[in-house]
Amino acid sequence: MYDGLIVFFGTNDIEKIHWFYSCICGLKLYLDQGGCRIYSVEGGGKVGFCSHTKTIDGDALITLVTDRVDELYETFVDEGIEVDDIPRLNKKYGIYHFFAKDPDGHKVEILKFLWDEYYGGKPTG
């Protein structure tokens, strides 16, 4: 029924956002429309940022799922990106994660599902 999913956010600086999501997070640029850039998330989905759209204050959260939580944490710290704390286990949700802020202040979660330990393996659907 659907061919994909793109979630869009506003940005105050498309170049800083590109640096963060492409160079730091490692997302591949899918489409550059000038004022909007869309990045592919390996495993499915896309996230886009547009300079003509207002940024969101509040509870918006971008979660990137990866096995490389510790490696990305070190990269974020080395690059001076604001992080909330060291990566940690959240037993309630069966995840290992940390939070950071992108250049526009969007909250970004870097997360690893602990499939085997908490869920008995990856979901099939």
Number of C-alpha atoms within 10 A of each C-alpha: 3 4 5 8 10 14 11 15 20 18 24 17 14 19 12 14 20 20 14 19 17 15 11 15 16 15 19 16 17 14 12 11 9 9 13 18 20 21 21 18 18 13 8 9 13 19 19 20 22 21 17 12 14 11 17 13 10 9 8 12 12 18 14 16 16 16 13 11 21 19 9 18 21 13 14 18 13 9 11 9 16 14 18 12 11 13 18 13 15 13 11 7 11 16 17 19 23 23 19 20 18 17 20 17 15 20 19 17 19 22 22 19 20 19 13 10 11 14 12 9 11 11 7 4 3
